[in-house]
Amino acid sequence: EPFHIRGHDVFSSVSIGIALSTNERYQTSADMLRDADTAMYHAKTEGRSRYAVFHPAMRDRVIRRLQIETDLRRGIERNEFFLVYQPIVELSTQQTIGFEALLRWRHPQRGVLAPAEFISVAEETGLIVPIGQKMLREACIQLNDWKQRYPQRALVMNINFSPRQIAHPGLVEHVAALIDEYHLNTNTLCFEITETAIIEQSDRAGAALMELHALGIQI
């Protein structure tokens, strides 16, 4: 039922985590509350307004996520992230007209990882911003190198941007500085974004995209 506050009906949903006391592994109430809390966050990630009963696999997922976050922070420090480039081909001429920069992580234990393995944690923690800044610079360096080697080719570099990156203060200034530093034509950069970037960060994203477009960057 809604709460009635100053003439308005306010509907509040709830997410519930349940830990069963019949489990013999609980020695203290704190242990039980910890698992109930883990189950509650699982219920939230499943869409909210629901309940979840704790299962040991939930704790394993939390531990894995924490490990990924720790490894991400170390990976940034150790420059373990790099780009690979997927050609974009004009079918009518069979000519390569550009490349899409794709992020990869050279994990010291797990080998080379694609974004599906880590991008959600990077996004949630905000680590996608420093990773994205490093990768944007690397893409600009590569584009400048191709520009020097193939001056007759107007190759375009497509770069994926996440919602956190689009909404980050100083994005436009950072991009403009890289364009100047590497003497790039702005129309040779194309930023790819998801609909989520607009929906979740509507005000900031809209302003940033307008400014980037005014620079001549393709969106």
Contacts in CASP RR format, 6 or more apart in sequence:
PFRMAT RR
TARGET T0000
AUTHOR 0000-0000-0000
METHOD contacts of the structure
MODEL  1
EPFHIRGHDVFSSVSIGIALSTNERYQTSADMLRDADTAMYHAKTEGRSR
YAVFHPAMRDRVIRRLQIETDLRRGIERNEFFLVYQPIVELSTQQTIGFE
ALLRWRHPQRGVLAPAEFISVAEETGLIVPIGQKMLREACIQLNDWKQRY
PQRALVMNINFSPRQIAHPGLVEHVAALIDEYHLNTNTLCFEITETAIIE
QSDRAGAALMELHALGIQI
2 9 0 8 1.000
2 10 0 8 1.000
2 11 0 8 1.000
2 12 0 8 1.000
3 9 0 8 1.000
3 10 0 8 1.000
3 11 0 8 1.000
3 12 0 8 1.000
4 10 0 8 1.000
13 48 0 8 1.000
13 49 0 8 1.000
14 49 0 8 1.000
15 40 0 8 1.000
15 43 0 8 1.000
15 44 0 8 1.000
15 48 0 8 1.000
15 49 0 8 1.000
15 50 0 8 1.000
15 51 0 8 1.000
16 40 0 8 1.000
16 43 0 8 1.000
16 50 0 8 1.000
16 51 0 8 1.000
16 52 0 8 1.000
17 36 0 8 1.000
17 37 0 8 1.000
17 39 0 8 1.000
17 40 0 8 1.000
17 42 0 8 1.000
17 43 0 8 1.000
17 51 0 8 1.000
17 52 0 8 1.000
17 53 0 8 1.000
17 54 0 8 1.000
18 36 0 8 1.000
18 39 0 8 1.000
18 51 0 8 1.000
18 52 0 8 1.000
18 53 0 8 1.000
18 54 0 8 1.000
19 26 0 8 1.000
19 32 0 8 1.000
19 33 0 8 1.000
19 35 0 8 1.000
19 36 0 8 1.000
19 39 0 8 1.000
19 53 0 8 1.000
19 54 0 8 1.000
20 53 0 8 1.000
20 54 0 8 1.000
21 32 0 8 1.000
25 31 0 8 1.000
26 32 0 8 1.000
26 35 0 8 1.000
35 54 0 8 1.000
35 58 0 8 1.000
35 59 0 8 1.000
36 54 0 8 1.000
38 54 0 8 1.000
38 58 0 8 1.000
38 59 0 8 1.000
38 62 0 8 1.000
39 52 0 8 1.000
39 53 0 8 1.000
39 54 0 8 1.000
39 55 0 8 1.000
39 58 0 8 1.000
40 52 0 8 1.000
41 62 0 8 1.000
42 52 0 8 1.000
42 58 0 8 1.000
42 61 0 8 1.000
43 50 0 8 1.000
43 51 0 8 1.000
43 52 0 8 1.000
46 52 0 8 1.000
52 58 0 8 1.000
65 121 0 8 1.000
68 117 0 8 1.000
68 118 0 8 1.000
68 121 0 8 1.000
69 121 0 8 1.000
69 125 0 8 1.000
69 127 0 8 1.000
71 107 0 8 1.000
72 118 0 8 1.000
72 121 0 8 1.000
72 122 0 8 1.000
72 125 0 8 1.000
72 127 0 8 1.000
72 131 0 8 1.000
73 127 0 8 1.000
74 80 0 8 1.000
75 81 0 8 1.000
75 105 0 8 1.000
76 127 0 8 1.000
76 130 0 8 1.000
76 131 0 8 1.000
76 134 0 8 1.000
78 108 0 8 1.000
79 134 0 8 1.000
80 105 0 8 1.000
80 106 0 8 1.000
80 107 0 8 1.000
80 108 0 8 1.000
81 103 0 8 1.000
81 104 0 8 1.000
81 105 0 8 1.000
81 106 0 8 1.000
81 131 0 8 1.000
81 134 0 8 1.000
81 135 0 8 1.000
82 103 0 8 1.000
82 104 0 8 1.000
82 106 0 8 1.000
82 138 0 8 1.000
83 101 0 8 1.000
83 102 0 8 1.000
83 103 0 8 1.000
83 104 0 8 1.000
83 135 0 8 1.000
83 138 0 8 1.000
83 139 0 8 1.000
83 142 0 8 1.000
84 101 0 8 1.000
84 102 0 8 1.000
84 104 0 8 1.000
85 99 0 8 1.000
85 100 0 8 1.000
85 101 0 8 1.000
85 102 0 8 1.000
85 142 0 8 1.000
86 99 0 8 1.000
86 100 0 8 1.000
86 102 0 8 1.000
87 96 0 8 1.000
87 98 0 8 1.000
87 99 0 8 1.000
88 96 0 8 1.000
88 97 0 8 1.000
88 98 0 8 1.000
88 99 0 8 1.000
88 100 0 8 1.000
88 156 0 8 1.000
88 158 0 8 1.000
89 95 0 8 1.000
89 96 0 8 1.000
89 97 0 8 1.000
90 96 0 8 1.000
90 97 0 8 1.000
96 155 0 8 1.000
97 154 0 8 1.000
97 155 0 8 1.000
97 156 0 8 1.000
98 155 0 8 1.000
98 156 0 8 1.000
98 157 0 8 1.000
98 158 0 8 1.000
99 155 0 8 1.000
99 156 0 8 1.000
99 157 0 8 1.000
99 158 0 8 1.000
100 157 0 8 1.000
100 158 0 8 1.000
100 159 0 8 1.000
100 160 0 8 1.000
100 192 0 8 1.000
101 135 0 8 1.000
101 138 0 8 1.000
101 139 0 8 1.000
101 142 0 8 1.000
101 157 0 8 1.000
101 158 0 8 1.000
101 159 0 8 1.000
101 160 0 8 1.000
102 115 0 8 1.000
102 160 0 8 1.000
103 115 0 8 1.000
103 119 0 8 1.000
103 131 0 8 1.000
103 132 0 8 1.000
103 135 0 8 1.000
103 160 0 8 1.000
104 112 0 8 1.000
104 113 0 8 1.000
104 114 0 8 1.000
104 115 0 8 1.000
105 112 0 8 1.000
105 113 0 8 1.000
105 117 0 8 1.000
105 118 0 8 1.000
106 112 0 8 1.000
106 113 0 8 1.000
107 113 0 8 1.000
110 117 0 8 1.000
119 128 0 8 1.000
119 162 0 8 1.000
121 127 0 8 1.000
122 128 0 8 1.000
122 131 0 8 1.000
123 162 0 8 1.000
123 163 0 8 1.000
123 164 0 8 1.000
126 164 0 8 1.000
128 162 0 8 1.000
128 164 0 8 1.000
128 165 0 8 1.000
129 164 0 8 1.000
129 165 0 8 1.000
129 168 0 8 1.000
132 162 0 8 1.000
132 165 0 8 1.000
133 174 0 8 1.000
135 159 0 8 1.000
136 159 0 8 1.000
136 174 0 8 1.000
136 175 0 8 1.000
136 178 0 8 1.000
137 178 0 8 1.000
139 157 0 8 1.000
139 159 0 8 1.000
140 157 0 8 1.000
140 178 0 8 1.000
140 179 0 8 1.000
140 181 0 8 1.000
140 182 0 8 1.000
140 184 0 8 1.000
140 189 0 8 1.000
141 182 0 8 1.000
142 157 0 8 1.000
143 155 0 8 1.000
143 157 0 8 1.000
143 182 0 8 1.000
143 184 0 8 1.000
143 188 0 8 1.000
143 189 0 8 1.000
144 182 0 8 1.000
144 183 0 8 1.000
144 184 0 8 1.000
146 153 0 8 1.000
146 155 0 8 1.000
147 155 0 8 1.000
147 183 0 8 1.000
147 184 0 8 1.000
147 188 0 8 1.000
154 185 0 8 1.000
154 188 0 8 1.000
155 188 0 8 1.000
156 187 0 8 1.000
156 188 0 8 1.000
156 189 0 8 1.000
156 190 0 8 1.000
156 218 0 8 1.000
157 188 0 8 1.000
157 189 0 8 1.000
157 190 0 8 1.000
158 190 0 8 1.000
158 191 0 8 1.000
158 192 0 8 1.000
159 189 0 8 1.000
159 190 0 8 1.000
159 191 0 8 1.000
159 192 0 8 1.000
160 191 0 8 1.000
160 192 0 8 1.000
160 193 0 8 1.000
161 191 0 8 1.000
161 192 0 8 1.000
161 193 0 8 1.000
161 197 0 8 1.000
162 194 0 8 1.000
162 197 0 8 1.000
163 193 0 8 1.000
163 194 0 8 1.000
163 196 0 8 1.000
163 197 0 8 1.000
163 200 0 8 1.000
163 201 0 8 1.000
163 205 0 8 1.000
165 171 0 8 1.000
166 193 0 8 1.000
166 197 0 8 1.000
166 201 0 8 1.000
166 204 0 8 1.000
166 205 0 8 1.000
166 208 0 8 1.000
166 209 0 8 1.000
167 197 0 8 1.000
167 200 0 8 1.000
167 201 0 8 1.000
167 204 0 8 1.000
167 205 0 8 1.000
167 208 0 8 1.000
171 208 0 8 1.000
171 212 0 8 1.000
172 208 0 8 1.000
172 211 0 8 1.000
172 212 0 8 1.000
172 215 0 8 1.000
175 189 0 8 1.000
175 212 0 8 1.000
175 215 0 8 1.000
175 217 0 8 1.000
176 215 0 8 1.000
178 184 0 8 1.000
179 186 0 8 1.000
179 189 0 8 1.000
179 215 0 8 1.000
186 215 0 8 1.000
186 216 0 8 1.000
186 217 0 8 1.000
187 216 0 8 1.000
187 217 0 8 1.000
187 218 0 8 1.000
189 217 0 8 1.000
189 218 0 8 1.000
190 217 0 8 1.000
190 218 0 8 1.000
190 219 0 8 1.000
191 212 0 8 1.000
191 217 0 8 1.000
191 218 0 8 1.000
191 219 0 8 1.000
193 205 0 8 1.000
193 209 0 8 1.000
193 219 0 8 1.000
197 205 0 8 1.000
198 205 0 8 1.000
198 206 0 8 1.000
209 219 0 8 1.000
212 219 0 8 1.000
213 219 0 8 1.000
END
